[in-house]
Amino acid sequence: MATEFLPLRVAVLTLSDTRTLSEDRSGAYLESALLEAGHVLAARSLCPDDRYAMRARVSAWIADPEVDVVLTTGGTGFTGRDSTPEAF
């Protein structure tokens, strides 16, 4: 039995102290891939490696009824500022 495709509204967040939106290849890839798959880009943002800023951005998207999914990329270095697991 075939099921109906339901596009998701996806927010993409890149976590980085060193990238700008124009340099963000991983976020651009995620955006392109989700659109190609038939989903909707609900939002895209870049956030510095600050656990409170990350937590605030993701929390706002979780509470937003126009966002079904949050994808994150980056924030996985080995410095003291790379605190993605602690933030989420």
HTML snippet that shows the backbone in 3Dmol.js (N, CA, C, O; Angstrom):
<script src="https://3Dmol.org/build/3Dmol-min.js"></script>
<div id="view" style="width:600px;height:400px;position:relative"></div>
<script>
const pdb = `
ATOM      1  N   MET A   1       0.842  -1.175   0.000  1.00  0.00           N
ATOM      2  CA  MET A   1       0.000   0.000   0.000  1.00  0.00           C
ATOM      3  C   MET A   1       0.889   1.241   0.000  1.00  0.00           C
ATOM      4  O   MET A   1       1.750   1.389   0.867  1.00  0.00           O
ATOM      5  N   ALA A   2       0.686   2.119  -0.957  1.00  0.00           N
ATOM      6  CA  ALA A   2       1.456   3.356  -1.057  1.00  0.00           C
ATOM      7  C   ALA A   2       0.892   4.389  -0.080  1.00  0.00           C
ATOM      8  O   ALA A   2      -0.317   4.481   0.129  1.00  0.00           O
ATOM      9  N   THR A   3       1.798   5.153   0.503  1.00  0.00           N
ATOM     10  CA  THR A   3       1.366   6.217   1.404  1.00  0.00           C
ATOM     11  C   THR A   3       1.617   7.560   0.732  1.00  0.00           C
ATOM     12  O   THR A   3       2.512   7.691  -0.102  1.00  0.00           O
ATOM     13  N   GLU A   4       0.840   8.529   1.094  1.00  0.00           N
ATOM     14  CA  GLU A   4       0.951   9.867   0.535  1.00  0.00           C
ATOM     15  C   GLU A   4       2.192  10.563   1.098  1.00  0.00           C
ATOM     16  O   GLU A   4       2.451  10.505   2.300  1.00  0.00           O
ATOM     17  N   PHE A   5       2.954  11.218   0.225  1.00  0.00           N
ATOM     18  CA  PHE A   5       4.115  11.986   0.658  1.00  0.00           C
ATOM     19  C   PHE A   5       3.640  13.275   1.331  1.00  0.00           C
ATOM     20  O   PHE A   5       2.832  14.019   0.773  1.00  0.00           O
ATOM     21  N   LEU A   6       4.144  13.522   2.516  1.00  0.00           N
ATOM     22  CA  LEU A   6       3.825  14.758   3.234  1.00  0.00           C
ATOM     23  C   LEU A   6       5.122  15.541   3.426  1.00  0.00           C
ATOM     24  O   LEU A   6       5.989  15.120   4.193  1.00  0.00           O
ATOM     25  N   PRO A   7       5.262  16.667   2.743  1.00  0.00           N
ATOM     26  CA  PRO A   7       6.493  17.442   2.899  1.00  0.00           C
ATOM     27  C   PRO A   7       6.607  18.017   4.309  1.00  0.00           C
ATOM     28  O   PRO A   7       5.627  18.484   4.890  1.00  0.00           O
ATOM     29  N   LEU A   8       7.811  17.971   4.834  1.00  0.00           N
ATOM     30  CA  LEU A   8       8.094  18.526   6.150  1.00  0.00           C
ATOM     31  C   LEU A   8       8.616  19.946   6.013  1.00  0.00           C
ATOM     32  O   LEU A   8       9.242  20.294   5.012  1.00  0.00           O
ATOM     33  N   ARG A   9       8.357  20.757   7.016  1.00  0.00           N
ATOM     34  CA  ARG A   9       8.906  22.128   7.075  1.00  0.00           C
ATOM     35  C   ARG A   9      10.137  22.052   7.964  1.00  0.00           C
ATOM     36  O   ARG A   9      10.044  21.820   9.169  1.00  0.00           O
ATOM     37  N   VAL A  10      11.299  22.254   7.335  1.00  0.00           N
ATOM     38  CA  VAL A  10      12.575  21.990   7.983  1.00  0.00           C
ATOM     39  C   VAL A  10      13.349  23.289   8.220  1.00  0.00           C
ATOM     40  O   VAL A  10      13.465  24.129   7.327  1.00  0.00           O
ATOM     41  N   ALA A  11      13.872  23.438   9.431  1.00  0.00           N
ATOM     42  CA  ALA A  11      14.767  24.549   9.765  1.00  0.00           C
ATOM     43  C   ALA A  11      16.189  23.999   9.826  1.00  0.00           C
ATOM     44  O   ALA A  11      16.425  22.939  10.406  1.00  0.00           O
ATOM     45  N   VAL A  12      17.135  24.721   9.226  1.00  0.00           N
ATOM     46  CA  VAL A  12      18.534  24.299   9.179  1.00  0.00           C
ATOM     47  C   VAL A  12      19.370  25.298   9.966  1.00  0.00           C
ATOM     48  O   VAL A  12      19.327  26.502   9.710  1.00  0.00           O
ATOM     49  N   LEU A  13      20.127  24.786  10.920  1.00  0.00           N
ATOM     50  CA  LEU A  13      20.975  25.632  11.757  1.00  0.00           C
ATOM     51  C   LEU A  13      22.425  25.167  11.658  1.00  0.00           C
ATOM     52  O   LEU A  13      22.741  24.014  11.952  1.00  0.00           O
ATOM     53  N   THR A  14      23.305  26.081  11.238  1.00  0.00           N
ATOM     54  CA  THR A  14      24.738  25.803  11.218  1.00  0.00           C
ATOM     55  C   THR A  14      25.353  26.436  12.454  1.00  0.00           C
ATOM     56  O   THR A  14      25.124  27.609  12.748  1.00  0.00           O
ATOM     57  N   LEU A  15      26.140  25.643  13.173  1.00  0.00           N
ATOM     58  CA  LEU A  15      26.780  26.087  14.412  1.00  0.00           C
ATOM     59  C   LEU A  15      28.258  26.307  14.122  1.00  0.00           C
ATOM     60  O   LEU A  15      28.997  25.354  13.876  1.00  0.00           O
ATOM     61  N   SER A  16      28.690  27.580  14.151  1.00  0.00           N
ATOM     62  CA  SER A  16      30.079  27.859  13.813  1.00  0.00           C
ATOM     63  C   SER A  16      30.479  29.258  14.226  1.00  0.00           C
ATOM     64  O   SER A  16      29.707  30.208  14.103  1.00  0.00           O
ATOM     65  N   ASP A  17      31.702  29.366  14.719  1.00  0.00           N
ATOM     66  CA  ASP A  17      32.304  30.675  14.989  1.00  0.00           C
ATOM     67  C   ASP A  17      33.086  31.175  13.789  1.00  0.00           C
ATOM     68  O   ASP A  17      33.488  32.339  13.758  1.00  0.00           O
ATOM     69  N   THR A  18      33.310  30.318  12.799  1.00  0.00           N
ATOM     70  CA  THR A  18      34.211  30.670  11.709  1.00  0.00           C
ATOM     71  C   THR A  18      33.541  30.799  10.351  1.00  0.00           C
ATOM     72  O   THR A  18      34.193  31.231   9.401  1.00  0.00           O
ATOM     73  N   ARG A  19      32.299  30.454  10.219  1.00  0.00           N
ATOM     74  CA  ARG A  19      31.614  30.505   8.927  1.00  0.00           C
ATOM     75  C   ARG A  19      30.644  31.683   8.870  1.00  0.00           C
ATOM     76  O   ARG A  19      30.154  32.173   9.887  1.00  0.00           O
ATOM     77  N   THR A  20      30.394  32.107   7.650  1.00  0.00           N
ATOM     78  CA  THR A  20      29.295  33.029   7.376  1.00  0.00           C
ATOM     79  C   THR A  20      28.276  32.242   6.558  1.00  0.00           C
ATOM     80  O   THR A  20      28.579  31.153   6.072  1.00  0.00           O
ATOM     81  N   LEU A  21      27.081  32.784   6.405  1.00  0.00           N
ATOM     82  CA  LEU A  21      26.063  32.078   5.636  1.00  0.00           C
ATOM     83  C   LEU A  21      26.540  31.828   4.205  1.00  0.00           C
ATOM     84  O   LEU A  21      26.236  30.782   3.631  1.00  0.00           O
ATOM     85  N   SER A  22      27.278  32.767   3.624  1.00  0.00           N
ATOM     86  CA  SER A  22      27.751  32.584   2.247  1.00  0.00           C
ATOM     87  C   SER A  22      28.835  31.512   2.142  1.00  0.00           C
ATOM     88  O   SER A  22      29.046  30.969   1.057  1.00  0.00           O
ATOM     89  N   GLU A  23      29.522  31.194   3.230  1.00  0.00           N
ATOM     90  CA  GLU A  23      30.567  30.170   3.244  1.00  0.00           C
ATOM     91  C   GLU A  23      30.075  28.820   3.765  1.00  0.00           C
ATOM     92  O   GLU A  23      30.843  27.860   3.819  1.00  0.00           O
ATOM     93  N   ASP A  24      28.846  28.745   4.135  1.00  0.00           N
ATOM     94  CA  ASP A  24      28.288  27.581   4.811  1.00  0.00           C
ATOM     95  C   ASP A  24      27.902  26.488   3.817  1.00  0.00           C
ATOM     96  O   ASP A  24      26.750  26.396   3.395  1.00  0.00           O
ATOM     97  N   ARG A  25      28.877  25.666   3.451  1.00  0.00           N
ATOM     98  CA  ARG A  25      28.623  24.610   2.463  1.00  0.00           C
ATOM     99  C   ARG A  25      27.732  23.506   3.015  1.00  0.00           C
ATOM    100  O   ARG A  25      26.887  22.983   2.289  1.00  0.00           O
ATOM    101  N   SER A  26      27.902  23.141   4.282  1.00  0.00           N
ATOM    102  CA  SER A  26      27.087  22.045   4.824  1.00  0.00           C
ATOM    103  C   SER A  26      25.623  22.469   4.966  1.00  0.00           C
ATOM    104  O   SER A  26      24.723  21.687   4.664  1.00  0.00           O
ATOM    105  N   GLY A  27      25.381  23.689   5.418  1.00  0.00           N
ATOM    106  CA  GLY A  27      24.007  24.187   5.498  1.00  0.00           C
ATOM    107  C   GLY A  27      23.378  24.316   4.123  1.00  0.00           C
ATOM    108  O   GLY A  27      22.200  24.009   3.938  1.00  0.00           O
ATOM    109  N   ALA A  28      24.173  24.773   3.155  1.00  0.00           N
ATOM    110  CA  ALA A  28      23.679  24.885   1.779  1.00  0.00           C
ATOM    111  C   ALA A  28      23.330  23.510   1.216  1.00  0.00           C
ATOM    112  O   ALA A  28      22.331  23.353   0.514  1.00  0.00           O
ATOM    113  N   TYR A  29      24.170  22.505   1.531  1.00  0.00           N
ATOM    114  CA  TYR A  29      23.877  21.150   1.080  1.00  0.00           C
ATOM    115  C   TYR A  29      22.572  20.640   1.694  1.00  0.00           C
ATOM    116  O   TYR A  29      21.728  20.092   0.985  1.00  0.00           O
ATOM    117  N   LEU A  30      22.405  20.816   2.992  1.00  0.00           N
ATOM    118  CA  LEU A  30      21.180  20.354   3.648  1.00  0.00           C
ATOM    119  C   LEU A  30      19.954  21.040   3.047  1.00  0.00           C
ATOM    120  O   LEU A  30      18.933  20.395   2.805  1.00  0.00           O
ATOM    121  N   GLU A  31      20.056  22.339   2.808  1.00  0.00           N
ATOM    122  CA  GLU A  31      18.942  23.071   2.191  1.00  0.00           C
ATOM    123  C   GLU A  31      18.619  22.491   0.815  1.00  0.00           C
ATOM    124  O   GLU A  31      17.459  22.216   0.510  1.00  0.00           O
ATOM    125  N   SER A  32      19.640  22.308  -0.005  1.00  0.00           N
ATOM    126  CA  SER A  32      19.445  21.780  -1.349  1.00  0.00           C
ATOM    127  C   SER A  32      18.841  20.379  -1.320  1.00  0.00           C
ATOM    128  O   SER A  32      17.914  20.083  -2.075  1.00  0.00           O
ATOM    129  N   ALA A  33      19.363  19.520  -0.453  1.00  0.00           N
ATOM    130  CA  ALA A  33      18.884  18.141  -0.373  1.00  0.00           C
ATOM    131  C   ALA A  33      17.436  18.060   0.089  1.00  0.00           C
ATOM    132  O   ALA A  33      16.661  17.269  -0.449  1.00  0.00           O
ATOM    133  N   LEU A  34      17.065  18.859   1.068  1.00  0.00           N
ATOM    134  CA  LEU A  34      15.687  18.783   1.560  1.00  0.00           C
ATOM    135  C   LEU A  34      14.707  19.336   0.534  1.00  0.00           C
ATOM    136  O   LEU A  34      13.601  18.816   0.389  1.00  0.00           O
ATOM    137  N   LEU A  35      15.108  20.395  -0.183  1.00  0.00           N
ATOM    138  CA  LEU A  35      14.241  20.929  -1.228  1.00  0.00           C
ATOM    139  C   LEU A  35      14.101  19.933  -2.377  1.00  0.00           C
ATOM    140  O   LEU A  35      13.008  19.741  -2.910  1.00  0.00           O
ATOM    141  N   GLU A  36      15.212  19.302  -2.754  1.00  0.00           N
ATOM    142  CA  GLU A  36      15.183  18.302  -3.825  1.00  0.00           C
ATOM    143  C   GLU A  36      14.291  17.118  -3.457  1.00  0.00           C
ATOM    144  O   GLU A  36      13.663  16.516  -4.328  1.00  0.00           O
ATOM    145  N   ALA A  37      14.237  16.791  -2.185  1.00  0.00           N
ATOM    146  CA  ALA A  37      13.396  15.685  -1.717  1.00  0.00           C
ATOM    147  C   ALA A  37      11.924  16.078  -1.608  1.00  0.00           C
ATOM    148  O   ALA A  37      11.074  15.234  -1.324  1.00  0.00           O
ATOM    149  N   GLY A  38      11.621  17.361  -1.834  1.00  0.00           N
ATOM    150  CA  GLY A  38      10.229  17.795  -1.806  1.00  0.00           C
ATOM    151  C   GLY A  38       9.775  18.430  -0.517  1.00  0.00           C
ATOM    152  O   GLY A  38       8.588  18.703  -0.342  1.00  0.00           O
ATOM    153  N   HIS A  39      10.713  18.671   0.396  1.00  0.00           N
ATOM    154  CA  HIS A  39      10.361  19.302   1.659  1.00  0.00           C
ATOM    155  C   HIS A  39      10.445  20.822   1.527  1.00  0.00           C
ATOM    156  O   HIS A  39      10.819  21.335   0.473  1.00  0.00           O
ATOM    157  N   VAL A  40      10.105  21.526   2.576  1.00  0.00           N
ATOM    158  CA  VAL A  40      10.050  22.988   2.578  1.00  0.00           C
ATOM    159  C   VAL A  40      11.100  23.527   3.545  1.00  0.00           C
ATOM    160  O   VAL A  40      11.227  23.031   4.664  1.00  0.00           O
ATOM    161  N   LEU A  41      11.843  24.527   3.122  1.00  0.00           N
ATOM    162  CA  LEU A  41      12.788  25.186   4.025  1.00  0.00           C
ATOM    163  C   LEU A  41      12.007  26.189   4.861  1.00  0.00           C
ATOM    164  O   LEU A  41      11.569  27.219   4.348  1.00  0.00           O
ATOM    165  N   ALA A  42      11.832  25.899   6.135  1.00  0.00           N
ATOM    166  CA  ALA A  42      11.091  26.780   7.037  1.00  0.00           C
ATOM    167  C   ALA A  42      11.961  27.948   7.489  1.00  0.00           C
ATOM    168  O   ALA A  42      11.477  29.066   7.661  1.00  0.00           O
ATOM    169  N   ALA A  43      13.258  27.674   7.681  1.00  0.00           N
ATOM    170  CA  ALA A  43      14.192  28.715   8.120  1.00  0.00           C
ATOM    171  C   ALA A  43      15.605  28.174   7.971  1.00  0.00           C
ATOM    172  O   ALA A  43      15.839  26.966   7.961  1.00  0.00           O
ATOM    173  N   ARG A  44      16.535  29.109   7.856  1.00  0.00           N
ATOM    174  CA  ARG A  44      17.953  28.729   7.848  1.00  0.00           C
ATOM    175  C   ARG A  44      18.711  29.822   8.566  1.00  0.00           C
ATOM    176  O   ARG A  44      18.492  31.011   8.335  1.00  0.00           O
ATOM    177  N   SER A  45      19.614  29.398   9.447  1.00  0.00           N
ATOM    178  CA  SER A  45      20.336  30.367  10.252  1.00  0.00           C
ATOM    179  C   SER A  45      21.723  29.847  10.584  1.00  0.00           C
ATOM    180  O   SER A  45      21.992  28.648  10.519  1.00  0.00           O
ATOM    181  N   LEU A  46      22.586  30.767  10.937  1.00  0.00           N
ATOM    182  CA  LEU A  46      23.927  30.447  11.416  1.00  0.00           C
ATOM    183  C   LEU A  46      24.033  30.990  12.828  1.00  0.00           C
ATOM    184  O   LEU A  46      23.598  32.108  13.103  1.00  0.00           O
ATOM    185  N   CYS A  47      24.607  30.204  13.723  1.00  0.00           N
ATOM    186  CA  CYS A  47      24.693  30.574  15.125  1.00  0.00           C
ATOM    187  C   CYS A  47      26.114  30.328  15.618  1.00  0.00           C
ATOM    188  O   CYS A  47      26.709  29.304  15.282  1.00  0.00           O
ATOM    189  N   PRO A  48      26.665  31.238  16.401  1.00  0.00           N
ATOM    190  CA  PRO A  48      28.005  30.998  16.950  1.00  0.00           C
ATOM    191  C   PRO A  48      27.987  29.856  17.966  1.00  0.00           C
ATOM    192  O   PRO A  48      26.934  29.468  18.472  1.00  0.00           O
ATOM    193  N   ASP A  49      29.169  29.333  18.246  1.00  0.00           N
ATOM    194  CA  ASP A  49      29.306  28.252  19.225  1.00  0.00           C
ATOM    195  C   ASP A  49      29.132  28.802  20.640  1.00  0.00           C
ATOM    196  O   ASP A  49      30.090  28.919  21.403  1.00  0.00           O
ATOM    197  N   ASP A  50      27.918  29.128  20.958  1.00  0.00           N
ATOM    198  CA  ASP A  50      27.567  29.631  22.284  1.00  0.00           C
ATOM    199  C   ASP A  50      26.349  28.837  22.737  1.00  0.00           C
ATOM    200  O   ASP A  50      25.287  28.921  22.121  1.00  0.00           O
ATOM    201  N   ARG A  51      26.501  28.071  23.807  1.00  0.00           N
ATOM    202  CA  ARG A  51      25.428  27.146  24.192  1.00  0.00           C
ATOM    203  C   ARG A  51      24.098  27.841  24.437  1.00  0.00           C
ATOM    204  O   ARG A  51      23.050  27.253  24.169  1.00  0.00           O
ATOM    205  N   TYR A  52      24.104  29.054  24.930  1.00  0.00           N
ATOM    206  CA  TYR A  52      22.842  29.751  25.211  1.00  0.00           C
ATOM    207  C   TYR A  52      22.186  30.257  23.926  1.00  0.00           C
ATOM    208  O   TYR A  52      20.963  30.213  23.792  1.00  0.00           O
ATOM    209  N   ALA A  53      22.994  30.735  22.987  1.00  0.00           N
ATOM    210  CA  ALA A  53      22.458  31.170  21.689  1.00  0.00           C
ATOM    211  C   ALA A  53      21.910  29.978  20.912  1.00  0.00           C
ATOM    212  O   ALA A  53      20.847  30.070  20.298  1.00  0.00           O
ATOM    213  N   MET A  54      22.640  28.850  20.939  1.00  0.00           N
ATOM    214  CA  MET A  54      22.170  27.643  20.250  1.00  0.00           C
ATOM    215  C   MET A  54      20.854  27.171  20.859  1.00  0.00           C
ATOM    216  O   MET A  54      19.893  26.877  20.148  1.00  0.00           O
ATOM    217  N   ARG A  55      20.831  27.107  22.172  1.00  0.00           N
ATOM    218  CA  ARG A  55      19.637  26.633  22.879  1.00  0.00           C
ATOM    219  C   ARG A  55      18.438  27.539  22.578  1.00  0.00           C
ATOM    220  O   ARG A  55      17.326  27.049  22.381  1.00  0.00           O
ATOM    221  N   ALA A  56      18.658  28.843  22.541  1.00  0.00           N
ATOM    222  CA  ALA A  56      17.570  29.783  22.270  1.00  0.00           C
ATOM    223  C   ALA A  56      17.031  29.611  20.853  1.00  0.00           C
ATOM    224  O   ALA A  56      15.818  29.607  20.645  1.00  0.00           O
ATOM    225  N   ARG A  57      17.934  29.468  19.875  1.00  0.00           N
ATOM    226  CA  ARG A  57      17.500  29.336  18.477  1.00  0.00           C
ATOM    227  C   ARG A  57      16.714  28.041  18.281  1.00  0.00           C
ATOM    228  O   ARG A  57      15.633  28.055  17.693  1.00  0.00           O
ATOM    229  N   VAL A  58      17.250  26.929  18.768  1.00  0.00           N
ATOM    230  CA  VAL A  58      16.570  25.647  18.597  1.00  0.00           C
ATOM    231  C   VAL A  58      15.256  25.622  19.376  1.00  0.00           C
ATOM    232  O   VAL A  58      14.257  25.103  18.879  1.00  0.00           O
ATOM    233  N   SER A  59      15.244  26.169  20.575  1.00  0.00           N
ATOM    234  CA  SER A  59      14.007  26.209  21.371  1.00  0.00           C
ATOM    235  C   SER A  59      12.914  27.005  20.665  1.00  0.00           C
ATOM    236  O   SER A  59      11.748  26.612  20.677  1.00  0.00           O
ATOM    237  N   ALA A  60      13.290  28.114  20.057  1.00  0.00           N
ATOM    238  CA  ALA A  60      12.307  28.921  19.326  1.00  0.00           C
ATOM    239  C   ALA A  60      11.727  28.137  18.158  1.00  0.00           C
ATOM    240  O   ALA A  60      10.523  28.203  17.909  1.00  0.00           O
ATOM    241  N   TRP A  61      12.558  27.400  17.444  1.00  0.00           N
ATOM    242  CA  TRP A  61      12.059  26.600  16.327  1.00  0.00           C
ATOM    243  C   TRP A  61      11.207  25.441  16.809  1.00  0.00           C
ATOM    244  O   TRP A  61      10.206  25.111  16.173  1.00  0.00           O
ATOM    245  N   ILE A  62      11.578  24.814  17.917  1.00  0.00           N
ATOM    246  CA  ILE A  62      10.767  23.721  18.460  1.00  0.00           C
ATOM    247  C   ILE A  62       9.370  24.226  18.815  1.00  0.00           C
ATOM    248  O   ILE A  62       8.380  23.523  18.615  1.00  0.00           O
ATOM    249  N   ALA A  63       9.298  25.439  19.339  1.00  0.00           N
ATOM    250  CA  ALA A  63       8.007  26.013  19.746  1.00  0.00           C
ATOM    251  C   ALA A  63       7.207  26.567  18.569  1.00  0.00           C
ATOM    252  O   ALA A  63       6.019  26.856  18.716  1.00  0.00           O
ATOM    253  N   ASP A  64       7.837  26.718  17.410  1.00  0.00           N
ATOM    254  CA  ASP A  64       7.189  27.312  16.236  1.00  0.00           C
ATOM    255  C   ASP A  64       6.340  26.256  15.524  1.00  0.00           C
ATOM    256  O   ASP A  64       6.882  25.250  15.066  1.00  0.00           O
ATOM    257  N   PRO A  65       5.041  26.458  15.421  1.00  0.00           N
ATOM    258  CA  PRO A  65       4.201  25.473  14.752  1.00  0.00           C
ATOM    259  C   PRO A  65       4.477  25.360  13.249  1.00  0.00           C
ATOM    260  O   PRO A  65       4.002  24.424  12.606  1.00  0.00           O
ATOM    261  N   GLU A  66       5.236  26.300  12.685  1.00  0.00           N
ATOM    262  CA  GLU A  66       5.580  26.266  11.261  1.00  0.00           C
ATOM    263  C   GLU A  66       6.849  25.463  10.991  1.00  0.00           C
ATOM    264  O   GLU A  66       7.275  25.359   9.841  1.00  0.00           O
ATOM    265  N   VAL A  67       7.458  24.895  12.027  1.00  0.00           N
ATOM    266  CA  VAL A  67       8.669  24.082  11.883  1.00  0.00           C
ATOM    267  C   VAL A  67       8.367  22.670  12.375  1.00  0.00           C
ATOM    268  O   VAL A  67       7.943  22.470  13.513  1.00  0.00           O
ATOM    269  N   ASP A  68       8.595  21.693  11.492  1.00  0.00           N
ATOM    270  CA  ASP A  68       8.384  20.287  11.848  1.00  0.00           C
ATOM    271  C   ASP A  68       9.680  19.602  12.282  1.00  0.00           C
ATOM    272  O   ASP A  68       9.669  18.712  13.132  1.00  0.00           O
ATOM    273  N   VAL A  69      10.790  20.026  11.691  1.00  0.00           N
ATOM    274  CA  VAL A  69      12.073  19.363  11.905  1.00  0.00           C
ATOM    275  C   VAL A  69      13.161  20.421  12.030  1.00  0.00           C
ATOM    276  O   VAL A  69      13.138  21.437  11.335  1.00  0.00           O
ATOM    277  N   VAL A  70      14.117  20.170  12.927  1.00  0.00           N
ATOM    278  CA  VAL A  70      15.304  21.026  13.044  1.00  0.00           C
ATOM    279  C   VAL A  70      16.522  20.171  12.720  1.00  0.00           C
ATOM    280  O   VAL A  70      16.763  19.151  13.366  1.00  0.00           O
ATOM    281  N   LEU A  71      17.293  20.593  11.713  1.00  0.00           N
ATOM    282  CA  LEU A  71      18.553  19.936  11.379  1.00  0.00           C
ATOM    283  C   LEU A  71      19.688  20.866  11.787  1.00  0.00           C
ATOM    284  O   LEU A  71      19.642  22.067  11.519  1.00  0.00           O
ATOM    285  N   THR A  72      20.704  20.310  12.434  1.00  0.00           N
ATOM    286  CA  THR A  72      21.870  21.116  12.784  1.00  0.00           C
ATOM    287  C   THR A  72      23.107  20.512  12.139  1.00  0.00           C
ATOM    288  O   THR A  72      23.178  19.310  11.885  1.00  0.00           O
ATOM    289  N   THR A  73      24.081  21.381  11.881  1.00  0.00           N
ATOM    290  CA  THR A  73      25.361  20.956  11.349  1.00  0.00           C
ATOM    291  C   THR A  73      26.438  21.824  11.971  1.00  0.00           C
ATOM    292  O   THR A  73      26.200  22.991  12.283  1.00  0.00           O
ATOM    293  N   GLY A  74      27.621  21.256  12.152  1.00  0.00           N
ATOM    294  CA  GLY A  74      28.727  22.015  12.738  1.00  0.00           C
ATOM    295  C   GLY A  74      28.756  21.899  14.244  1.00  0.00           C
ATOM    296  O   GLY A  74      28.056  21.078  14.838  1.00  0.00           O
ATOM    297  N   GLY A  75      29.592  22.749  14.860  1.00  0.00           N
ATOM    298  CA  GLY A  75      29.692  22.787  16.308  1.00  0.00           C
ATOM    299  C   GLY A  75      30.328  21.559  16.916  1.00  0.00           C
ATOM    300  O   GLY A  75      30.033  21.203  18.057  1.00  0.00           O
ATOM    301  N   THR A  76      31.206  20.902  16.159  1.00  0.00           N
ATOM    302  CA  THR A  76      31.752  19.630  16.629  1.00  0.00           C
ATOM    303  C   THR A  76      33.271  19.653  16.789  1.00  0.00           C
ATOM    304  O   THR A  76      33.910  18.603  16.725  1.00  0.00           O
ATOM    305  N   GLY A  77      33.855  20.826  16.995  1.00  0.00           N
ATOM    306  CA  GLY A  77      35.304  20.913  17.140  1.00  0.00           C
ATOM    307  C   GLY A  77      35.767  20.450  18.514  1.00  0.00           C
ATOM    308  O   GLY A  77      35.012  19.852  19.281  1.00  0.00           O
ATOM    309  N   PHE A  78      37.026  20.744  18.798  1.00  0.00           N
ATOM    310  CA  PHE A  78      37.628  20.282  20.049  1.00  0.00           C
ATOM    311  C   PHE A  78      38.036  21.429  20.971  1.00  0.00           C
ATOM    312  O   PHE A  78      38.851  21.232  21.873  1.00  0.00           O
ATOM    313  N   THR A  79      37.491  22.604  20.763  1.00  0.00           N
ATOM    314  CA  THR A  79      37.827  23.717  21.644  1.00  0.00           C
ATOM    315  C   THR A  79      36.770  23.837  22.737  1.00  0.00           C
ATOM    316  O   THR A  79      35.723  23.193  22.680  1.00  0.00           O
ATOM    317  N   GLY A  80      37.057  24.657  23.714  1.00  0.00           N
ATOM    318  CA  GLY A  80      36.123  24.865  24.812  1.00  0.00           C
ATOM    319  C   GLY A  80      34.810  25.477  24.382  1.00  0.00           C
ATOM    320  O   GLY A  80      33.807  25.331  25.080  1.00  0.00           O
ATOM    321  N   ARG A  81      34.790  26.171  23.233  1.00  0.00           N
ATOM    322  CA  ARG A  81      33.552  26.805  22.757  1.00  0.00           C
ATOM    323  C   ARG A  81      32.643  25.821  22.034  1.00  0.00           C
ATOM    324  O   ARG A  81      31.464  26.117  21.845  1.00  0.00           O
ATOM    325  N   ASP A  82      33.136  24.689  21.632  1.00  0.00           N
ATOM    326  CA  ASP A  82      32.315  23.718  20.930  1.00  0.00           C
ATOM    327  C   ASP A  82      31.482  22.944  21.942  1.00  0.00           C
ATOM    328  O   ASP A  82      31.915  21.922  22.476  1.00  0.00           O
ATOM    329  N   SER A  83      30.274  23.451  22.197  1.00  0.00           N
ATOM    330  CA  SER A  83      29.454  22.919  23.298  1.00  0.00           C
ATOM    331  C   SER A  83      28.071  22.488  22.820  1.00  0.00           C
ATOM    332  O   SER A  83      27.094  22.605  23.559  1.00  0.00           O
ATOM    333  N   THR A  84      27.986  21.993  21.593  1.00  0.00           N
ATOM    334  CA  THR A  84      26.690  21.588  21.063  1.00  0.00           C
ATOM    335  C   THR A  84      25.988  20.530  21.904  1.00  0.00           C
ATOM    336  O   THR A  84      24.805  20.691  22.202  1.00  0.00           O
ATOM    337  N   PRO A  85      26.672  19.443  22.303  1.00  0.00           N
ATOM    338  CA  PRO A  85      25.955  18.446  23.130  1.00  0.00           C
ATOM    339  C   PRO A  85      25.427  19.036  24.437  1.00  0.00           C
ATOM    340  O   PRO A  85      24.316  18.716  24.860  1.00  0.00           O
ATOM    341  N   GLU A  86      26.217  19.889  25.073  1.00  0.00           N
ATOM    342  CA  GLU A  86      25.776  20.503  26.331  1.00  0.00           C
ATOM    343  C   GLU A  86      24.594  21.446  26.114  1.00  0.00           C
ATOM    344  O   GLU A  86      23.721  21.562  26.973  1.00  0.00           O
ATOM    345  N   ALA A  87      24.570  22.109  24.980  1.00  0.00           N
ATOM    346  CA  ALA A  87      23.485  23.048  24.676  1.00  0.00           C
ATOM    347  C   ALA A  87      22.157  22.316  24.458  1.00  0.00           C
ATOM    348  O   ALA A  87      21.104  22.772  24.903  1.00  0.00           O
ATOM    349  N   PHE A  88      22.225  21.198  23.780  1.00  0.00           N
ATOM    350  CA  PHE A  88      20.993  20.499  23.418  1.00  0.00           C
ATOM    351  C   PHE A  88      20.622  19.464  24.444  1.00  0.00           C
ATOM    352  O   PHE A  88      19.609  18.782  24.295  1.00  0.00           O
TER     353      PHE A  88
END
`;
const viewer = $3Dmol.createViewer("view");
viewer.addModel(pdb, "pdb");
viewer.setStyle({}, {cartoon: {color: "spectrum"}});
viewer.zoomTo();
viewer.render();
</script>
